[in-house]
Structures are given as C-alpha cells and as structure tokens.
Amino acid sequence: MDNINTLSLKELKELQLQVVKAIATFEDRKKKIALVELQEMARAKGFTLEELTGVSVVRRRSPAVAKYANPADATDTWSGRGRKPRWFLQALASGHTPEDLSL
C-alpha cells in the first residue's frame, strides 16, 4: 500500500469505508471459519458436529452489509434494510440520489 499521507481525500474515505466493513464482519468471519473446521474434524471421525455436541447448528442470517454512507460522516452507514435513517432522507430531500450515497 502507498504511504497513507500520499492518498487523496477520496482514497482515504474509500479506505475508511473498507476498514469499517472489515471490522464489522471480522468476528463473524472468524466464527464461520472455526465452525467449518470443527465440522470437518467431526466428519473425519464419522460424526456430525450436532451428534457430538447435542446442539444443532443453527445457521443464522448474516448481518446486513452496509450499502449507503452518510455524506457528512462516512462511518455512519445503512444497509438498505429497515427504516431509512434521517441522514438518508435528508440527503434525498437535498437532491442526492441513492446512488450518490452508495458505497
């Protein structure tokens, strides 16, 4: 990676958004990797993980990934699910399009 001091403001904001996404999904990614490893170990011994633990592995829906960012604060994001945040509605009212706010 280039020296951070040589990046433009746009590049710095893009980097910031990437870091926010990576932090938000870090623990879930590590858990998924650990679960797959444990399932493979159980399968190698001729069992399922559920048989060994007595607990069924429930697959939850993964957390929503951010699709939109507040133009005033790039760390304030919204996935596009659920109720629209005020900053999103205000940005639309001021002439922005959803594409302008997308990551």
Contacts in CASP RR format, 6 or more apart in sequence:
PFRMAT RR
TARGET T0000
AUTHOR 0000-0000-0000
METHOD contacts of the structure
MODEL  1
MDNINTLSLKELKELQLQVVKAIATFEDRKKKIALVELQEMARAKGFTLE
ELTGVSVVRRRSPAVAKYANPADATDTWSGRGRKPRWFLQALASGHTPED
LSL
4 12 0 8 1.000
4 15 0 8 1.000
7 15 0 8 1.000
13 74 0 8 1.000
16 74 0 8 1.000
16 75 0 8 1.000
17 66 0 8 1.000
17 69 0 8 1.000
17 74 0 8 1.000
17 77 0 8 1.000
17 103 0 8 1.000
20 66 0 8 1.000
20 74 0 8 1.000
20 75 0 8 1.000
20 77 0 8 1.000
21 65 0 8 1.000
21 66 0 8 1.000
21 103 0 8 1.000
24 63 0 8 1.000
24 66 0 8 1.000
25 63 0 8 1.000
25 65 0 8 1.000
28 62 0 8 1.000
28 63 0 8 1.000
35 49 0 8 1.000
35 57 0 8 1.000
38 49 0 8 1.000
39 48 0 8 1.000
39 49 0 8 1.000
39 57 0 8 1.000
42 48 0 8 1.000
42 49 0 8 1.000
42 51 0 8 1.000
42 52 0 8 1.000
49 57 0 8 1.000
50 56 0 8 1.000
50 57 0 8 1.000
64 79 0 8 1.000
64 80 0 8 1.000
64 81 0 8 1.000
65 79 0 8 1.000
66 77 0 8 1.000
66 78 0 8 1.000
66 79 0 8 1.000
66 103 0 8 1.000
67 77 0 8 1.000
67 78 0 8 1.000
67 79 0 8 1.000
67 80 0 8 1.000
67 102 0 8 1.000
67 103 0 8 1.000
68 77 0 8 1.000
68 78 0 8 1.000
68 79 0 8 1.000
68 80 0 8 1.000
68 88 0 8 1.000
68 98 0 8 1.000
68 101 0 8 1.000
68 102 0 8 1.000
68 103 0 8 1.000
69 75 0 8 1.000
69 76 0 8 1.000
69 77 0 8 1.000
69 78 0 8 1.000
69 101 0 8 1.000
69 102 0 8 1.000
69 103 0 8 1.000
70 76 0 8 1.000
70 77 0 8 1.000
70 78 0 8 1.000
70 85 0 8 1.000
70 87 0 8 1.000
70 88 0 8 1.000
70 91 0 8 1.000
70 101 0 8 1.000
71 87 0 8 1.000
71 91 0 8 1.000
71 96 0 8 1.000
71 100 0 8 1.000
71 101 0 8 1.000
72 87 0 8 1.000
73 87 0 8 1.000
76 85 0 8 1.000
76 87 0 8 1.000
77 103 0 8 1.000
78 84 0 8 1.000
78 85 0 8 1.000
78 88 0 8 1.000
88 101 0 8 1.000
91 100 0 8 1.000
91 101 0 8 1.000
92 98 0 8 1.000
END
